[in-house]
């Protein structure tokens, strides 16, 4: 199974919940989870930047197999440089399009 978490909220508690869910999915002992992707856009992009307050969590998730995808439109609108992204985040042209693409590939969609 594959899961995509859509990180769009600027609310810190929602960001923390999203990252915790990603961690729980990766730590699932059933062995059913093959991939966890976190797509960040809008206010959620802050959580995966060096100024976002979740550096340790994001880096740990990346080390444990989560992939992070950052919306290029959001980065441009917010004036955030790609060098500020954590977790070896890949920049994608548009976050919602990436979520849709992953869903079409069989990823289960989650938005805490």
BELDA-V852974 format. One record per helix or strand of 3 or more residues. SS is the DSSP state (helix for helix, strand for strand). FROM is the first residue (numbers start at 0). LEN is the number of residues. If there is no record, write none. Layout:
# BELDA-V852974
<<SS,FROM,LEN> <SS,FROM,LEN>>
This chain:
# BELDA-V852974
<<strand,1,6> <helix,11,15> <strand,34,6> <helix,41,7> <helix,54,9> <strand,66,5> <helix,71,7> <helix,81,3> <strand,89,3> <helix,94,10> <strand,107,3>>
